[in-house]
Every structure is written in structure tokens, then in C-alpha cells.
Amino acid sequence: MAIKVHGIPLSTATMRVVSCLIEKDLDFEFVFVDMANEEHKKHPFLSLNPFAQVPAFEDGDLKLFESRAITQYIAHTYASNGIQLILQDPKKMAIMSIWMEVEGQKFEPLASKLTWELVIKPMIGMGSTNDDIVKESEEQLSKVLDIYETRLTESKYLGGDSFTLVDLHHIPNIYHLMNTKAKALFDSRPRVSAWCADILARPAWMKGLEKLQK
């Protein structure tokens, strides 16, 4: 059975999984979920993700949800495909794991608020931008990016000296924010800015965008 990703093109979590599959040179089927008609809140989708969120993932008889769990499954199961997205050395993997947690716990909550307010809401007509949320999120994200700037003096990428899941997990929100005023937060930090340019230029990411926009 083929690998299937159920999701929507705008979803940063969906984009994360699609990018990972392309980095690993894996064939897959993208299944559009009609969230406007609440398909995600009905069966059979709820059998794939009981929390009614995208993406959902199938690999044969295995069904997964939560994008970071999916990318880790892909990286470990298909380790010999494409590029390595995890590190084999236990100590290096431990450090990489720290920065994966940082992305999920420190970066994502703030970046996703900005993506919602500055990109998604205007795009789907969900009302005006909440300037207070934007201001607070930018202030807090600035502190995170200060730490990233320091980290990137120690290694080329956040998780180590090679591109890994850590960097991949960041790409969707950064991609959206590069077309907003929040871009200044990244541009004002030279190492962060160079890192963003590097990961956004990855062929797998651009190929994933093309696939989702068809």
C-alpha cells in the first residue's frame, strides 16, 4: 500500500510531513481534506486522527497523526533513503533532540500565532489581525531568536553540523513569515537570516510547495 498524507496545503504541519517525504525520496499520495465542509470532523477521517486535525498519515496498515511524530517515523524507518535527517551518534542525537523540543515548545507556539494572524486569517477572511497578539508574539519570539543566533555560532544548523529534522520542522512557519513584517525579526540576526535562506532554498522544500499548490 502506498504512503498517504491527508491534509491541506496551507497547514504548516502538513507541509512539514510532505517536505520530509520528499527529502527522503519517497513516493506518496496527497489526499486533500475538505475542512471547509468539516470533513476532518467526520468519519472516516476521525479514524485517522481522533483530534480532527491535519495531517493524518498512512503507511500500509500503520496510521499516524502529529506531524513531528510522523517525520520521526519516516526518518527512522526510511533511514537509507534520501538524506539523513537524524544523527547516529547518541550524544549528537541527544543534542539534536533538545533542539527538536525547542522548536516544538518555544518556537512553534509563537511562530504559529504570527502565521495565523499575519497570513492565514487575512487569506481565508477570518477577520482583522489582532495587533496585540502580534506584538506580544514578536517580542517573545525575538528572545527565542536571540538564543538561535548564539546557537548558530556553534554549528551550521540548529541540531548540529548537518541539516536534520530540527531545521525541517522550522521551515513551514518561517516560509509563511518571510512574506510578513515579522521577517524583520529573522533578518536582523545575521546567522539566523543565513540559516533561514539556506533551509528555505532546499530543493525538497520547493518541490513540496509545487506539489501542494497543484
C-alpha positions in Angstrom: 0.0 0.0 0.0 1.2 3.5 -0.8 2.1 6.2 1.7 -0.7 8.7 2.0 -0.7 12.1 3.6 -4.2 13.6 4.4 -4.1 17.3 4.8 -4.5 20.8 3.3 -1.8 22.9 1.5 -2.0 25.8 3.9 -1.3 23.7 7.0 2.2 24.1 8.3 2.0 20.6 9.9 1.0 19.1 6.5 3.9 21.0 4.8 6.3 19.6 7.4 5.4 16.0 6.6 5.4 16.5 2.8 8.8 18.1 2.9 10.2 15.2 5.0 8.9 12.6 2.5 10.5 14.5 -0.4 13.8 14.8 1.4 13.7 11.0 1.8 12.9 10.5 -1.9 9.7 8.6 -1.1 6.6 8.4 -3.3 3.3 9.3 -1.7 -0.3 10.3 -2.4 -1.6 13.6 -1.1 -5.2 13.4 -0.1 -7.0 16.7 0.3 -9.2 17.1 3.4 -12.1 19.4 2.8 -12.0 21.2 6.1 -14.4 23.9 4.8 -17.1 21.2 4.8 -15.8 19.8 8.1 -14.6 16.6 6.6 -12.0 16.4 9.3 -14.7 16.2 12.0 -16.4 13.2 10.4 -15.6 9.6 9.8 -13.6 8.1 8.1 -11.1 10.9 8.8 -11.6 10.6 12.6 -10.4 7.0 12.4 -7.1 8.5 11.2 -6.9 11.4 13.6 -9.4 11.4 16.5 -8.4 15.0 17.3 -9.9 16.2 14.0 -6.7 17.9 12.9 -4.4 17.6 9.8 -2.3 15.9 8.8 -3.0 12.2 9.1 -0.6 9.7 7.7 -0.8 6.1 6.4 2.0 3.7 5.5 0.4 0.4 4.7 -1.6 -0.6 7.8 0.1 2.0 10.0 -1.8 5.1 10.8 -0.2 8.1 12.5 -1.0 11.7 13.4 1.0 14.6 14.8 3.5 15.9 12.3 6.6 15.6 14.3 5.9 12.0 15.2 5.3 11.3 11.6 8.6 12.9 10.4 10.5 10.9 13.1 8.9 7.7 11.9 9.8 8.5 8.3 13.4 9.4 9.2 14.0 6.2 11.2 12.1 3.8 9.0 13.5 5.0 5.8 16.9 5.9 7.1 18.6 4.6 3.9 16.5 6.7 1.6 17.4 10.3 0.6 19.4 12.3 3.0 19.9 11.5 6.7 17.6 13.6 8.9 18.7 12.0 12.2 22.1 11.6 13.8 23.6 8.2 14.6 25.9 9.2 17.3 24.0 9.0 20.7 25.4 12.2 22.1 24.8 14.2 18.9 21.3 12.7 18.7 20.6 13.9 22.2 21.6 17.4 21.4 19.5 17.3 18.2 16.6 16.1 20.4 16.9 19.1 22.6 16.6 21.5 19.7 13.6 19.5 18.3 11.9 20.1 21.7 12.9 23.8 21.5 11.2 24.1 18.1 8.0 22.4 19.4 7.9 24.1 22.8 9.5 27.5 22.3 9.4 28.4 18.6 6.2 26.9 17.3 3.7 28.4 19.7 4.9 31.9 18.9 5.6 31.5 15.2 2.2 29.8 14.6 0.4 32.6 16.3 2.1 35.1 14.0 1.4 32.9 11.0 -2.2 32.7 11.9 -2.6 36.4 12.5 -0.4 37.7 9.6 -1.0 35.1 6.9 -3.8 32.6 7.4 -6.6 34.9 8.9 -6.3 37.5 6.1 -6.1 34.8 3.4 -9.3 33.0 4.5 -11.2 36.1 5.6 -11.3 35.3 9.3 -11.3 39.0 10.4 -8.7 41.6 11.1 -5.3 41.0 12.6 -5.1 41.2 16.4 -2.2 43.7 16.8 -1.8 42.9 20.5 -1.2 39.2 19.8 1.2 40.1 17.1 3.2 42.5 19.3 3.4 40.1 22.2 4.3 37.1 20.0 7.0 39.2 18.2 8.5 40.2 21.5 8.7 36.7 22.8 9.9 35.2 19.5 12.7 37.8 19.5 14.1 36.3 22.7 14.0 32.8 21.1 15.8 34.0 18.0 18.5 35.6 20.2 19.2 32.2 21.5 19.2 30.8 18.0 21.7 33.4 16.9 24.0 32.2 19.6 23.5 28.6 18.9 24.3 29.1 15.2 27.8 30.4 16.2 28.4 26.8 17.4 27.1 24.8 14.4 25.9 25.4 10.9 22.4 24.1 11.7 20.4 24.2 14.9 20.7 20.4 15.5 24.3 20.1 14.5 26.6 20.5 11.5 24.2 18.9 9.1 20.5 19.6 8.1 18.2 17.5 10.2 14.6 17.2 11.3 15.3 20.1 13.6 15.7 22.5 10.7 13.0 20.9 8.6 10.4 21.3 11.4 11.0 25.1 11.4 10.6 25.6 7.6 6.8 26.0 7.2 6.3 28.8 9.7 9.4 30.6 8.6 8.3 30.3 5.0 5.0 32.0 5.8 6.5 34.7 7.9 9.1 35.7 5.3 6.2 37.5 3.5 5.2 39.5 6.5 6.5 42.2 8.7 7.8 39.5 11.1 10.5 38.9 8.5 12.5 41.7 10.2 12.9 39.5 13.3 14.9 37.0 11.3 16.7 39.5 9.0 18.1 41.4 12.0 20.1 38.4 13.2 22.8 37.6 10.6 23.3 34.0 11.5 19.6 33.3 11.8 19.0 35.1 8.5 21.6 33.0 6.7 20.2 29.8 8.2 16.7 30.8 7.0 17.9 31.4 3.5 19.7 28.1 3.5 16.8 25.9 4.6 14.2 27.7 2.5 16.3 27.1 -0.6 16.3 23.3 -0.2 15.1 21.6 -3.4 12.8 19.3 -1.4 11.0 22.2 0.2 10.4 23.9 -3.2 9.3 20.6 -4.7 6.9 20.1 -1.8 5.4 23.6 -2.4 4.8 22.8 -6.0 3.1 19.5 -5.2 0.8 21.1 -2.7 -0.1 24.1 -4.9 -1.2 21.9 -7.8 
